[in-house]
Amino acid sequence: MPLTPVKLGYLPLIDAAALIVAHELGFATEEGLALDLIQLNSWAQSRDMLGAGLIDAAHMLAPMPVAQAIGLGPALPETDLVMILSQGGQAIALSNALTTALRDAGHDFAFTDARAAGLALRAVADRPLRIGVPFQFSTQHELTRYWLEHCGFADDISVVTVPPPRMADAMLAGEVDLFCVGEPWASFAIERGIASLILPGRAIWAAPPEKGLVLNRSFTQGQLELTGRLMRAIWRAGRWLDEPDHRGSAADIVSRPDYLNLPSELAERGLTGRMMISPLGEIRDVPDFIAFNARGASYPWRSLAAFFADRIARRHGLDPVAAMQQAMAIYRTDLYRLHLREAAADLPGASARLEGALAADFAVPAERGQMILRRDAFFDGSVFEPPFAK
């Protein structure tokens, strides 16, 4: 029986691993799919190619379809985020000048305490900080802004958009003072001696949704069965990736010339959570630096869409309540349940929750008994409660 071709756009990051593994290890073939993985150069290209129908599905920053749904972006067809592809996987890098200032002030670069790191940075920053993020509507932007705003930075920050592979060059050229990016591009800057890492994204928000699988609504509605096959292939690849013993093999796979085209040891740092944080060779171990499926990581909570919509709407002068209502409709917990039930995925009993409420992993009701959700606390102890959430 011939395989059904599916064009899937992605950017070269370790959080594209589930897509790459689904193709390389046969999970897609088992679902009767032939994935055509198309490497893209920017997140805007991902959005625009999906909107134009040039690709069938996209590896996309989790806040991007939210911004599109609330009217911030070009006029394109409606989209659905049907599953989260990764949680975490980001790191914040500082210029050598800021690193030196922090070391001189006695900061220990422990890589765990976001408040201590932020206050130390506030004490040495002598001018407004230029922050590099991969896209205006990105988890990296939200993480970095949330962190700095809660550590005394107000209007004295500016945001610069830089594609992930160019982050190190932007810092070398003096265009940014710090950046937040998905691996392996933070490690790439360390390898070049351009920066040091101050925090992983998970030190700011313990379970930050990073990328999602996004399709046009015409696809999810008109090709329901094909949508399910694609989701199951990627979900099974994510389950394979969640086995610690598979992370080294995964690093070898994603680092191949067709994908990241970098030494596998760079990808392995983020996939294993053993991070080199400076050109001095300092190592920090970060448990669960990146997650794919385990403990509810791939579930597209509608409360996540509301969280992003609330923050984005307020910055752009939009009604946050209306924005949250629009955004929650595109995080498709219903399709996740429908298509992954037969794969025996854990399915929470709710579609929304209090974001940031779990200080530790916690058992919750599921369709089949209970499941464990990973902790998702914000570093400052805040909790986000979406309105009208079910």
C-alpha positions in Angstrom: 0.0 0.0 0.0 1.5 3.4 -1.0 2.5 5.8 1.8 0.7 9.1 2.1 3.0 12.0 1.7 3.0 14.8 4.3 5.0 18.0 4.0 6.2 19.1 7.4 8.2 22.3 7.9 10.7 22.6 10.8 13.6 24.8 12.0 16.9 23.1 12.9 16.6 22.7 16.7 16.7 19.8 19.1 13.0 20.3 19.8 12.3 19.1 16.2 13.6 15.7 17.3 10.1 14.1 17.4 9.5 14.9 13.8 13.0 13.8 12.7 12.8 10.6 14.7 9.3 9.8 13.4 10.7 9.9 9.9 14.1 8.2 10.6 13.0 5.4 12.9 9.8 4.4 11.0 7.1 5.7 13.3 5.6 7.6 10.3 5.9 4.6 8.1 4.0 2.5 10.6 1.1 5.0 10.2 1.3 4.8 6.4 3.0 8.2 6.1 6.0 9.5 4.1 7.2 12.6 5.9 8.8 15.2 3.7 10.8 17.2 6.2 11.4 20.7 4.9 14.0 22.8 6.7 13.0 26.5 7.0 15.0 29.6 7.7 12.7 31.5 10.0 9.5 31.3 12.1 7.8 33.8 9.8 8.5 31.5 6.9 6.9 28.6 8.8 3.8 30.6 9.4 3.5 31.9 5.9 4.2 28.6 4.1 1.6 26.9 6.2 -0.9 29.6 5.5 -0.2 29.4 1.8 -0.6 25.6 1.8 3.0 25.0 0.7 3.4 22.7 3.7 0.8 20.5 5.4 2.0 21.0 9.0 4.5 23.1 10.9 6.8 22.8 13.9 6.0 26.2 15.3 6.6 28.3 18.4 3.7 27.7 20.8 2.6 31.3 21.1 2.6 31.9 17.3 -0.8 30.6 16.4 -2.2 32.4 19.5 -0.9 35.7 18.2 -2.4 34.9 14.7 -5.7 34.0 16.2 -6.1 37.3 18.0 -5.3 39.3 14.9 -1.6 40.0 15.2 -0.1 38.9 11.9 -1.0 38.6 8.3 -4.4 37.5 7.1 -4.0 33.8 6.8 -6.3 30.7 7.2 -7.3 29.6 10.7 -4.9 27.2 12.3 -5.0 24.6 15.1 -2.3 23.6 17.5 -3.0 19.9 18.0 -0.2 18.8 20.3 2.8 20.3 22.1 6.1 18.9 20.6 8.4 19.9 23.4 8.6 21.5 26.8 11.7 23.4 27.8 14.9 23.1 25.8 15.8 26.8 26.0 18.7 28.6 27.7 19.5 32.2 28.3 23.0 33.3 27.2 24.9 36.5 28.3 27.6 38.4 26.5 31.1 38.1 27.7 31.0 41.7 29.1 27.9 40.9 31.2 29.4 37.6 32.3 32.6 39.3 33.5 30.6 41.9 35.4 28.5 39.2 37.1 31.6 37.2 38.0 33.3 40.3 39.4 30.2 40.9 41.5 30.4 37.4 42.9 27.5 35.7 41.1 28.0 31.9 41.2 26.2 30.9 37.9 24.5 28.1 39.8 22.0 27.8 36.8 19.1 27.1 39.1 17.9 30.3 40.9 16.2 32.6 38.5 15.5 35.3 41.1 19.1 35.4 42.3 20.4 35.5 38.7 17.9 38.3 37.8 18.7 40.5 40.7 22.4 40.0 40.1 22.0 41.0 36.5 19.9 44.1 37.6 22.7 45.2 39.9 25.4 45.2 37.1 23.3 46.3 34.1 24.4 49.9 33.5 22.3 50.5 30.4 19.1 49.1 28.8 19.5 45.5 27.8 18.9 44.3 24.2 17.4 40.8 24.3 17.6 38.4 21.3 14.6 36.2 20.8 13.8 34.0 17.8 10.4 35.6 17.2 8.2 38.3 18.8 5.6 35.7 19.6 7.8 33.0 21.2 8.1 31.2 24.5 11.6 32.6 24.6 10.3 36.1 24.6 7.7 35.4 27.2 10.2 33.6 29.5 12.8 36.3 29.3 10.4 39.2 29.7 8.6 37.5 32.6 11.9 36.9 34.3 13.3 40.4 33.9 10.0 42.1 34.7 9.9 40.2 38.0 13.5 41.1 38.8 13.3 44.9 38.6 13.6 45.5 34.8 10.8 47.6 33.5 11.1 49.8 30.4 14.8 49.4 30.2 14.8 46.4 27.9 14.4 46.1 24.1 13.7 43.0 22.0 15.6 42.0 18.9 14.3 39.2 16.6 17.1 36.9 15.5 16.7 33.4 13.8 18.1 30.7 16.1 21.2 29.8 14.1 22.2 33.5 14.0 22.1 34.1 17.7 25.8 33.7 18.3 26.6 35.9 15.3 24.3 38.6 16.6 26.0 38.6 20.0 29.4 38.6 18.4 28.4 41.6 16.4 27.2 43.4 19.5 23.6 43.5 18.4 22.3 41.8 21.6 23.4 41.7 25.2 21.7 38.5 26.0 19.5 36.0 24.2 17.1 33.2 24.9 17.1 30.4 22.3 16.4 26.7 21.9 19.3 24.3 21.9 21.7 23.6 20.3 22.2 27.3 19.5 23.0 28.4 23.0 25.6 25.7 23.2 26.9 26.8 19.8 27.6 30.2 21.2 29.5 28.7 24.2 31.5 26.5 21.8 32.6 29.7 20.0 33.6 31.5 23.2 31.0 34.2 22.6 28.8 33.8 25.7 28.0 32.1 28.9 24.7 30.6 30.0 22.9 32.1 33.1 19.7 30.0 33.2 17.7 27.3 31.5 14.2 28.2 30.6 12.9 25.7 33.2 14.4 27.8 36.0 11.9 30.5 35.1 8.9 28.4 34.4 9.2 24.7 35.2 7.2 23.4 32.3 7.3 26.0 29.4 5.6 24.8 26.3 8.1 25.4 23.5 6.9 24.1 20.1 3.6 22.8 18.8 2.4 20.8 15.9 0.3 23.3 13.9 -2.0 22.6 11.0 -4.5 24.6 9.0 -8.1 24.1 10.3 -9.1 23.1 6.8 -6.7 20.2 7.2 -7.8 19.1 10.7 -11.4 19.2 9.6 -11.1 17.9 6.1 -8.5 15.3 6.7 -9.4 14.0 10.1 -8.0 10.5 9.7 -4.7 11.8 8.2 -4.4 14.3 11.1 -4.7 11.4 13.5 -2.1 9.3 11.8 0.4 12.2 11.8 -0.2 12.9 15.5 0.2 9.3 16.5 3.5 8.9 14.6 4.9 12.0 16.3 3.6 11.1 19.7 5.2 7.6 19.5 8.5 9.3 18.4 8.2 11.5 21.4 7.6 8.5 23.7 10.8 6.9 22.3 12.7 10.1 22.9 11.6 10.2 26.5 13.6 7.1 27.3 16.9 8.5 28.7 18.9 5.7 27.1 17.7 6.9 23.7 18.9 10.5 24.0 22.4 9.8 22.8 21.2 8.1 19.7 18.7 10.9 19.1 21.6 13.4 19.2 23.4 11.4 16.5 20.2 11.4 14.4 19.3 15.1 14.6 22.9 16.2 14.1 23.2 14.6 10.7 23.9 16.9 7.7 20.3 16.8 6.6 19.2 18.3 9.9 21.3 20.3 12.3 24.6 19.7 10.6 26.5 20.2 13.8 28.7 17.9 16.0 26.4 15.5 17.8 27.9 16.5 21.2 26.3 19.9 20.9 22.8 18.4 20.4 23.5 15.9 23.2 24.0 18.6 25.8 20.4 19.8 25.5 18.9 16.3 25.0 20.6 14.9 28.1 20.5 18.1 30.2 24.2 18.1 30.8 25.0 21.7 29.9 28.3 23.3 29.4 27.6 26.9 30.6 30.8 28.7 29.7 33.9 28.5 27.6 35.7 27.7 30.8 34.1 24.2 30.6 31.8 24.6 33.6 29.1 21.9 33.6 25.6 22.0 35.1 23.2 19.1 35.1 19.6 20.1 34.4 17.1 17.2 35.0 14.3 17.3 32.4 16.0 20.1 30.5 13.7 19.1 27.6 10.6 16.9 27.6 8.6 15.5 24.7 5.6 13.4 26.0 6.3 12.2 29.6 4.0 13.5 32.4 1.6 15.3 30.2 4.3 17.3 28.2 2.5 17.0 24.8 -1.0 17.9 26.0 -2.2 21.2 24.5 -3.8 22.7 27.6 -6.2 25.5 26.7 -5.0 27.4 29.7 -1.6 27.7 28.1 -3.2 29.4 25.1 -5.0 31.7 27.5 -1.7 32.5 29.4 0.1 33.5 26.2 -3.0 35.4 24.8 -3.3 37.4 28.0 0.3 38.6 28.0 0.4 39.3 24.3 -2.9 41.1 24.2 -1.9 43.4 27.1 1.4 44.4 25.4 -0.5 45.2 22.2 -3.4 47.1 23.7 -6.0 44.4 22.9 -8.9 43.1 25.1 -7.3 40.2 27.1 -10.6 38.5 27.8 -11.6 38.4 24.1 -8.1 37.3 23.2 -8.1 34.5 25.7 -11.4 33.2 24.3 -10.1 33.3 20.8 -6.8 31.6 21.7 -8.3 28.8 23.7 -10.3 27.6 20.7 -7.2 26.8 18.7 -5.4 24.6 21.3 -7.2 21.4 20.4 -7.5 19.2 23.4 -10.5 17.6 21.7 -8.4 16.4 18.7 -5.6 15.3 21.1 -8.1 13.1 22.9 -9.7 11.8 19.7 -6.5 10.8 17.9 -4.2 9.7 20.7 -6.7 7.7 22.7 -6.1 4.6 20.5 -2.3 5.1 21.1 -2.9 4.7 24.8 -1.7 8.2 25.6 -2.5 9.5 29.1 -5.4 11.9 28.7 -6.1 14.4 31.5 -9.7 14.7 32.8 -9.7 18.4 32.1 -8.8 20.7 29.2 -7.6 23.6 31.3 -5.9 24.1 34.6 -4.2 26.6 36.9 -0.9 27.3 35.2 2.0 27.4 37.7 0.2 25.7 40.5 2.3 22.5 40.7 5.4 22.9 42.8 6.1 19.1 42.4 5.0 16.4 40.1 1.4 15.5 40.9 -1.2 12.8 40.2 -4.4 14.0 38.6 -7.6 12.3 37.3 -7.3 10.9 33.8 -9.6 9.2 31.4 -8.0 5.9 32.6 -7.4 6.2 36.3 -4.7 8.7 37.1 -1.7 10.2 35.4 1.3 12.2 36.7 1.7 15.8 35.6 5.2 17.4 35.8 5.6 20.4 38.1 5.0 23.7 36.3 5.7 26.4 38.9 6.8 29.9 38.0 10.0 31.0 39.8 8.1 33.9 41.6 5.3 31.6 42.8 2.6 33.2 40.6 -0.4 31.2 39.4 -2.4 32.0 36.3 -6.1 31.2 36.4 -7.8 31.4 33.0 -11.4 32.6 33.0 -14.2 30.5 31.7 -11.9 27.5 31.4 -13.2 23.9 31.4 
